[in-house]
Amino acid sequence: MMAEAQKDILKVAMPKGRIYKQASKLFREAGLPIPVDFDDTRKLIIELPEANMEFIMAKPVDVPTYVEYGVADIGIVGKDVLMEEDKDVYELLDLGIAKCRMSVIALPDWQPTIQPRVATKYPNVASAYFRERGQQVEVIKLNGSIELAPLIGLADRIVDMVETGQTLKENGLVEMESIFGITSRLIANRVSYRMKNDSIQSLCDRLQETIAAKA
């Protein structure tokens, strides 16, 4: 009986940080009993027996990997990570949270160079963007503060997420072009979607109703 109950529990890969806080708020608005005090927990695995769920707290970039390999049934991840990682998962629902955009950014006096270099945390996204426009660039992958690259001469442009634009302004950078809008998505493991379809679809329906009511 215990094994059967464990099998029915939905394992949810949740990104740490601001996306988790917005996602847990959305879950609560959908009537799921997610305690508010979990928003600041340092636990890596959070059991939620009242909601028949278990949260696996992960770095945002790792969420689609956990879902693809089935250690999590579903997950919440930004569209930016989905496009960069290109994992074999189902994208079920646009949650409409954590809104921002992917943009090309540079110094105001930027001029095209003979050997253009672009720094980014998203090399696949950046490479595809410039390739589609017939532009040859050298893409440099960075993990830290991407805004540094044009300031110290490592790259003449960057591709990064922009939310308010305040960090760009403070560092004397400007948004040259928006590539695509970003929101967080609900994704599912392909096998889990078949095996736990009732639970996953029920969650989708509740979230969709809540999102529609707020629109």
C-alpha positions as CSV (number, residue, x, y, z in Angstrom):
1,M,0.0,0.0,0.0
2,M,2.8,2.3,0.9
3,A,4.6,1.6,-2.4
4,E,1.4,2.3,-4.3
5,A,1.0,5.7,-2.5
6,Q,4.7,6.5,-3.3
7,K,4.1,5.7,-6.9
8,D,1.2,8.2,-7.2
9,I,3.2,11.1,-5.7
10,L,4.1,13.7,-8.3
11,K,7.8,14.6,-8.1
12,V,8.2,18.2,-9.2
13,A,11.6,19.7,-10.1
14,M,11.4,23.2,-8.8
15,P,13.9,26.0,-9.6
16,K,15.4,27.7,-6.6
17,G,15.1,31.5,-6.2
18,R,12.6,33.9,-7.7
19,I,10.9,31.5,-10.0
20,Y,10.1,29.1,-7.1
21,K,8.5,32.0,-5.1
22,Q,6.3,32.9,-8.0
23,A,5.5,29.3,-8.8
24,S,4.6,28.3,-5.2
25,K,2.3,31.4,-5.1
26,L,0.6,30.3,-8.3
27,F,0.2,26.7,-6.9
28,R,-1.4,28.2,-3.7
29,E,-3.7,30.3,-5.8
30,A,-4.7,27.1,-7.6
31,G,-5.7,25.6,-4.3
32,L,-2.7,23.4,-3.6
33,P,-1.5,23.3,0.0
34,I,2.0,24.7,-0.3
35,P,3.2,26.2,3.0
36,V,4.4,29.8,2.8
37,D,7.4,29.0,5.1
38,F,8.8,26.7,2.4
39,D,9.6,29.7,0.2
40,D,12.8,30.3,2.1
41,T,13.8,26.8,3.0
42,R,17.3,25.4,2.4
43,K,16.0,21.8,2.0
44,L,16.8,20.1,-1.3
45,I,13.8,17.7,-1.1
46,I,10.5,19.0,0.3
47,E,7.7,16.4,1.0
48,L,4.2,17.7,0.6
49,P,1.9,14.8,1.5
50,E,-1.2,17.0,1.7
51,A,-0.7,17.9,-2.0
52,N,0.5,14.4,-2.9
53,M,3.7,16.0,-4.2
54,E,7.4,16.1,-3.6
55,F,9.5,19.1,-4.6
56,I,13.1,18.6,-5.8
57,M,14.8,21.9,-5.4
58,A,17.3,22.4,-8.3
59,K,19.3,25.0,-10.1
60,P,17.0,26.3,-12.9
61,V,19.4,25.0,-15.7
62,D,19.2,21.4,-14.2
63,V,15.4,21.2,-14.1
64,P,14.9,19.9,-17.7
65,T,17.6,17.2,-17.1
66,Y,15.9,15.9,-14.0
67,V,12.6,15.7,-15.9
68,E,14.1,14.2,-19.1
69,Y,15.7,11.4,-17.0
70,G,12.5,10.8,-15.0
71,V,13.8,11.5,-11.5
72,A,11.1,14.2,-11.6
73,D,7.7,13.7,-13.3
74,I,7.2,17.4,-14.0
75,G,9.2,20.6,-13.6
76,I,9.0,24.3,-13.9
77,V,11.6,26.0,-16.1
78,G,12.1,29.2,-18.0
79,K,11.7,29.2,-21.8
80,D,15.3,30.4,-22.0
81,V,16.6,27.2,-20.4
82,L,14.3,25.0,-22.6
83,M,15.5,26.6,-25.8
84,E,19.2,26.4,-24.7
85,E,19.1,22.8,-23.4
86,D,16.8,21.3,-26.0
87,K,15.7,18.4,-23.8
88,D,13.3,15.6,-24.8
89,V,10.4,16.6,-22.6
90,Y,6.8,17.7,-23.1
91,E,6.1,21.4,-22.7
92,L,2.6,21.4,-21.2
93,L,1.7,24.9,-20.1
94,D,2.9,28.5,-20.2
95,L,2.6,29.6,-16.5
96,G,3.0,33.3,-17.4
97,I,5.4,33.9,-14.4
98,A,9.0,35.2,-14.2
99,K,8.5,37.4,-17.3
100,C,11.6,38.7,-19.0
101,R,13.2,38.7,-22.5
102,M,16.3,37.5,-24.2
103,S,18.1,40.4,-25.9
104,V,21.2,41.5,-27.7
105,I,23.0,44.1,-25.5
106,A,26.0,46.4,-26.2
107,L,27.6,49.7,-25.3
108,P,25.8,52.7,-26.8
109,D,28.7,53.4,-29.2
110,W,29.0,49.8,-30.5
111,Q,30.1,49.5,-34.1
112,P,30.4,46.3,-36.1
113,T,33.9,44.7,-36.0
114,I,35.8,42.4,-38.4
115,Q,35.9,39.6,-35.9
116,P,32.7,40.1,-33.8
117,R,32.5,38.3,-30.5
118,V,29.4,37.7,-28.4
119,A,29.5,36.6,-24.8
120,T,26.5,34.7,-23.3
121,K,25.3,32.1,-20.9
122,Y,23.2,30.8,-23.8
123,P,25.6,29.8,-26.6
124,N,23.1,27.6,-28.5
125,V,20.5,30.4,-28.5
126,A,23.0,33.1,-29.5
127,S,24.6,31.0,-32.3
128,A,21.2,30.2,-33.8
129,Y,20.1,33.8,-33.6
130,F,23.1,35.2,-35.5
131,R,23.2,32.2,-37.9
132,E,19.6,32.8,-38.9
133,R,20.6,36.4,-39.8
134,G,23.6,35.4,-41.8
135,Q,26.0,36.9,-39.3
136,Q,29.2,35.1,-38.4
137,V,30.2,35.7,-34.8
138,E,32.5,34.0,-32.3
139,V,30.3,33.0,-29.3
140,I,32.0,33.0,-25.9
141,K,30.3,31.1,-23.1
142,L,30.4,32.7,-19.7
143,N,28.8,31.7,-16.4
144,G,29.1,34.8,-14.3
145,S,28.3,38.5,-14.9
146,I,27.8,38.7,-18.6
147,E,27.6,42.5,-18.5
148,L,31.3,42.6,-17.8
149,A,32.3,41.3,-21.3
150,P,31.8,44.5,-23.3
151,L,33.1,46.7,-20.4
152,I,36.5,44.9,-20.4
153,G,36.8,44.3,-24.1
154,L,36.2,40.5,-24.1
155,A,33.2,40.9,-26.5
156,D,31.5,43.7,-28.3
157,R,28.0,42.4,-27.6
158,I,26.3,40.0,-25.2
159,V,23.1,37.9,-25.4
160,D,21.4,37.8,-22.0
161,M,18.1,38.0,-20.2
162,V,16.6,41.4,-19.4
163,E,13.9,41.9,-16.8
164,T,13.8,45.6,-15.8
165,G,17.0,46.8,-17.6
166,Q,18.3,48.4,-14.4
167,T,21.5,46.4,-14.4
168,L,22.2,47.4,-18.0
169,K,21.6,51.1,-17.1
170,E,23.9,51.0,-14.1
171,N,26.7,49.6,-16.3
172,G,26.2,51.9,-19.2
173,L,24.8,49.2,-21.6
174,V,21.8,49.4,-23.9
175,E,19.4,46.8,-25.3
176,M,20.0,46.6,-29.0
177,E,17.3,44.1,-30.0
178,S,14.8,41.7,-28.2
179,I,15.2,38.1,-29.5
180,F,12.2,36.5,-27.7
181,G,10.0,36.8,-24.6
182,I,10.5,34.5,-21.7
183,T,8.1,33.0,-19.2
184,S,8.3,29.9,-17.0
185,R,6.7,26.7,-18.4
186,L,5.4,23.5,-16.9
187,I,7.2,20.5,-18.5
188,A,6.7,16.7,-18.1
189,N,8.7,13.5,-18.5
190,R,7.3,11.6,-21.5
191,V,6.8,8.3,-19.6
192,S,5.4,10.0,-16.5
193,Y,2.9,11.9,-18.7
194,R,1.4,8.5,-19.7
195,M,1.7,6.7,-16.4
196,K,0.5,9.6,-14.2
197,N,-1.7,11.3,-16.7
198,D,-4.6,11.9,-14.4
199,S,-2.5,13.6,-11.8
200,I,-0.6,15.7,-14.2
201,Q,-3.6,16.7,-16.3
202,S,-5.5,17.6,-13.1
203,L,-2.7,19.9,-12.0
204,C,-2.5,21.4,-15.5
205,D,-6.3,22.1,-15.5
206,R,-6.1,23.8,-12.0
207,L,-3.2,25.9,-13.0
208,Q,-4.7,26.9,-16.3
209,E,-8.0,27.9,-14.7
210,T,-6.0,30.1,-12.2
211,I,-3.9,31.7,-14.9
212,A,-7.1,32.4,-17.0
213,A,-8.8,34.0,-14.0
214,K,-5.9,36.4,-13.5
215,A,-5.7,37.4,-17.2
